[in-house]
Amino acid sequence: MSVQTDVLRELVELFNARKAIDVARFFTEDFRLEDPGAGVIRTGLDGAQRMMEALRALAHEGHLEILDMFESGNRVAARWSYKAPGASFAMMSIYEFNGKLIQRDWGILARAPWAD
């Protein structure tokens, strides 16, 4: 495990425990999310906060799971699953880190057609 994969795991633990997430602890001030599936570009710490809120809004009782992570230099690719009663989502993201902080997130989210 690396510092970057540890950061992602800690973020997921806090999210699943429904704890407050201090985005400044995980994201750079110039963070940038590009999600072509949602047609959204979010920037800065405010963008990181809105990204976390949007994920929580998918389903209040959901559970986020990292299925796979692959690392190269300062980038980590992650395949995710988000399951909640009546809803399932699949996600794929590539994160670029600046030290221990996430600076870029190229992600895509899709609602799974097999959801209950």
C-alpha positions as a printed Julia matrix, in Angstrom:
116×3 Matrix{Float64}:
   0.0    0.0     0.0
   1.06   3.55   -0.66
   0.22   6.9     0.88
  -2.18   7.58   -2.02
  -4.1    4.3    -1.71
  -4.23   4.77    2.07
  -5.82   8.21    1.53
  -8.53   6.71   -0.69
  -9.22   3.92    1.81
  -9.51   6.4     4.7
 -11.87   8.58    2.66
 -14.11   5.56    1.99
 -14.1    4.55    5.67
 -15.25   8.02    6.73
 -17.87   8.1     3.98
 -19.31   4.7     4.89
 -19.33   5.6     8.6
 -21.39   8.71    7.68
 -18.77  10.91    9.33
 -18.02  14.48    8.32
 -15.23  14.72    5.77
 -12.8   17.62    6.04
 -12.15  18.06    2.32
  -9.04  20.18    2.98
  -7.47  17.07    4.52
  -7.96  15.04    1.34
  -8.03  17.49   -1.6
  -5.84  20.33   -2.87
  -7.15  23.89   -3.03
  -6.97  23.67   -6.83
  -8.75  20.3    -7.0
 -10.52  19.56  -10.28
 -13.16  16.89  -10.94
 -14.07  16.08  -14.52
 -17.08  13.77  -14.85
 -18.15  13.54  -18.49
 -21.08  11.26  -17.65
 -22.61  13.93  -15.43
 -21.49  16.84  -17.59
 -19.88  18.34  -14.5
 -16.57  20.0   -13.78
 -16.08  20.85  -10.13
 -13.1   22.8    -8.84
 -11.46  23.8    -5.6
 -12.33  22.7    -2.1
 -15.93  23.82   -2.68
 -16.07  21.53   -5.72
 -14.68  18.64   -3.65
 -17.34  19.29   -0.98
 -20.11  19.37   -3.61
 -18.78  16.13   -5.12
 -18.97  14.37   -1.74
 -22.48  15.73   -1.14
 -23.62  14.56   -4.59
 -22.32  11.07   -3.88
 -24.13  10.96   -0.54
 -27.33  12.17   -2.24
 -27.35   9.11   -4.53
 -28.72   7.04   -1.68
 -28.57   7.82    2.04
 -28.16   4.2     3.14
 -25.49   3.32    0.58
 -22.14   1.6     0.95
 -19.11   2.58   -1.11
 -16.54  -0.12   -1.9
 -13.2   -0.02   -3.68
 -13.07  -3.06   -5.95
  -9.64  -2.48   -7.55
  -6.81   0.05   -7.39
  -3.85   0.37   -9.71
  -1.04   2.84   -9.16
   1.49   4.49  -11.44
   3.62   7.35  -10.15
   1.35   9.98   -8.61
  -1.83   8.52  -10.18
  -4.22   5.87   -8.86
  -6.99   4.26  -10.9
  -9.89   2.91   -8.85
 -12.93   0.85   -9.74
 -15.8    1.44   -7.34
 -19.17   0.02   -6.39
 -21.88   1.97   -4.57
 -24.85  -0.05   -3.37
 -27.96   1.06   -1.55
 -31.47  -0.26   -1.18
 -33.03   0.06   -4.63
 -29.92   1.49   -6.3
 -26.5    0.39   -7.5
 -23.84   2.46   -9.18
 -20.55   1.57  -10.86
 -17.71   4.09  -10.92
 -14.26   4.37  -12.41
 -11.85   7.14  -11.47
  -8.28   8.13  -12.08
  -6.85  10.3    -9.33
  -3.79  12.5    -9.59
  -2.14  13.27   -6.28
   0.01  16.14   -5.11
   1.73  14.5    -2.16
  -1.05  13.08    0.05
  -3.8   15.25   -1.48
  -6.05  14.53   -4.45
  -5.5   17.19   -7.1
  -7.44  15.79  -10.09
 -10.24  13.27  -10.46
 -11.22  12.01  -13.87
 -14.29   9.96  -13.12
 -17.37   8.41  -14.58
 -20.43   7.08  -12.77
 -23.15   4.86  -14.21
 -26.35   3.61  -12.64
 -26.36  -0.17  -12.79
 -29.35  -1.51  -14.77
 -29.6   -4.54  -12.47
 -30.46  -2.46   -9.39
 -33.4   -3.62   -7.26
